[in-house]
Amino acid sequence: MSAQRDVGQSMLQVIFSFFLGLVVTAFIGIGVNTFYPEPPYSSGGESAWSTYRLTTSIILLVCATLVMLLSLAIANSGPVLANGALLGGLFTMIYAVGMGISAGEQWPRFAVLTVALVITVAVGWWKFSRGRTVPAAASAPSGAVGALPVEVEARLTAVEAKLDALGRALRD
């Protein structure tokens, strides 16, 4: 029963993180639109809209970067909030890229997409790859000097099984 409760709690944390990401994106999008409103339809024609989309894309890109950096800064204080902030930054980055793509100017639009790519790869590397090594004790055969205690191996196996089940649930 405890394992089932743990899986339920894990799923609730995933749902909460996802929802937090959506709320962060909506907050940023509405905030940008509040302080940098769309131009009137009749003023300036397509040129004004193109400039508005490009500028909005850059503002969203900066906001997304700040939220992603915040997620890295709070990573140790709680994975649920950190993951929610990271998703909010990623969703905002998608919003920024969409606005950048809809801007008509080629080079500025390409620059926005390049910056988005670099930031996304850098944050992904920092969050998921930095400092990840396999400890020597974990790779030693059972019973070898420096091997993990049996209780730790059993708990690690249980955690891996839960993560595999969660991964399968998210892929379906």
C-alpha positions in Angstrom: 0.0 0.0 0.0 2.9 2.3 0.8 4.4 1.9 -2.7 1.1 2.7 -4.3 0.8 5.9 -2.1 4.4 6.8 -3.1 3.5 6.5 -6.8 0.4 8.6 -6.3 2.4 11.2 -4.5 5.0 11.2 -7.3 2.3 11.6 -9.9 0.7 14.5 -7.9 4.1 16.2 -7.7 4.5 15.8 -11.5 1.1 17.3 -12.1 1.7 20.1 -9.7 5.1 20.9 -11.4 3.4 20.9 -14.8 0.6 23.2 -13.6 3.0 25.5 -11.9 4.9 25.8 -15.2 1.7 26.7 -17.0 0.8 29.3 -14.4 4.3 30.9 -14.6 4.0 31.1 -18.4 0.6 32.7 -18.2 1.8 35.1 -15.5 4.7 36.2 -17.7 2.6 36.4 -20.9 -0.1 38.5 -19.3 2.5 40.6 -17.5 4.3 41.4 -20.8 1.1 42.1 -22.5 0.1 44.4 -19.6 3.2 46.5 -19.7 4.0 46.2 -23.4 0.5 46.2 -25.0 -0.1 45.3 -28.7 -0.1 48.2 -31.1 -3.5 49.4 -32.4 -4.5 47.5 -35.5 -4.6 50.6 -37.7 -1.3 52.2 -36.7 1.8 51.4 -38.7 0.5 48.3 -40.5 2.5 45.1 -40.7 5.8 46.9 -39.8 4.4 47.9 -36.3 3.2 44.3 -35.7 6.5 42.8 -36.8 8.4 45.1 -34.5 6.0 44.3 -31.7 6.4 40.6 -32.1 10.2 40.8 -32.2 10.4 43.0 -29.2 7.9 40.8 -27.3 9.9 37.8 -28.2 13.1 39.3 -26.8 11.2 40.3 -23.6 9.8 36.8 -23.2 13.3 35.3 -23.9 14.8 37.4 -21.1 11.9 36.4 -18.7 12.3 32.7 -19.6 16.0 32.9 -19.0 15.5 34.5 -15.6 12.9 31.9 -14.6 15.1 29.0 -15.7 18.0 30.5 -13.7 15.7 30.8 -10.7 14.8 27.1 -11.1 18.5 26.2 -10.9 19.0 28.5 -7.9 16.2 26.8 -5.9 17.0 23.3 -7.0 18.3 22.3 -3.6 15.3 23.7 -1.7 12.7 21.5 -3.4 12.5 19.6 -6.6 8.8 20.1 -7.2 9.0 23.9 -7.2 12.3 23.9 -9.0 10.9 21.6 -11.7 7.7 23.8 -12.0 9.9 26.9 -12.4 12.0 25.1 -15.0 8.9 24.0 -16.9 7.6 27.6 -16.7 10.8 28.8 -18.2 10.7 26.2 -20.9 7.1 27.0 -21.8 7.9 30.7 -21.8 10.8 30.0 -24.1 8.4 28.2 -26.4 6.2 31.2 -26.3 9.2 33.5 -27.1 10.2 31.3 -30.0 6.7 31.4 -31.4 6.6 35.1 -31.2 10.0 35.3 -32.8 9.0 33.1 -35.7 6.0 35.2 -36.4 8.1 38.3 -36.7 8.9 39.0 -40.3 12.5 40.1 -40.1 14.9 37.2 -40.8 18.2 38.1 -38.9 16.6 39.3 -35.7 14.3 36.3 -35.6 17.3 34.0 -36.2 19.2 35.7 -33.4 16.3 35.2 -31.0 16.1 31.5 -31.9 19.9 31.1 -31.5 19.8 32.7 -28.1 16.9 30.5 -27.1 18.7 27.4 -28.3 21.9 28.3 -26.4 20.1 29.1 -23.2 18.0 25.9 -23.3 21.0 23.7 -24.0 23.0 25.4 -21.2 20.3 25.1 -18.6 19.6 21.5 -19.6 23.3 20.6 -19.3 23.5 22.4 -16.0 20.4 20.7 -14.6 20.8 17.2 -15.9 24.4 16.5 -16.8 26.7 18.6 -14.6 28.6 16.6 -12.0 26.9 13.3 -12.9 29.4 10.5 -12.4 28.9 6.8 -11.4 30.4 6.2 -8.0 33.1 3.5 -7.9 31.2 1.7 -5.2 28.0 1.5 -7.2 29.8 -0.2 -10.1 31.6 -2.8 -7.9 30.2 -6.3 -7.9 28.1 -7.4 -4.9 30.3 -8.5 -2.0 33.3 -6.5 -3.2 35.2 -4.2 -1.0 33.4 -0.8 -1.1 30.1 -2.3 -2.3 26.9 -0.7 -1.1 25.2 -2.3 1.9 22.3 -4.7 1.0 19.7 -2.3 2.4 20.9 0.6 0.3 20.9 -1.6 -2.8 17.4 -2.7 -2.1 16.2 0.9 -1.7 18.0 1.9 -4.8 16.4 -0.9 -6.8 13.0 0.2 -5.5 13.6 3.8 -6.5 14.8 2.8 -9.9 11.6 0.7 -10.4 9.4 3.7 -9.4 11.3 6.0 -11.8 10.9 3.4 -14.6 7.1 3.2 -13.8 6.8 7.0 -13.8 8.7 7.2 -17.1 6.4 4.6 -18.7 3.4 6.5 -17.4 4.6 9.8 -18.8 5.4 8.3 -22.2 1.9 6.7 -22.6 
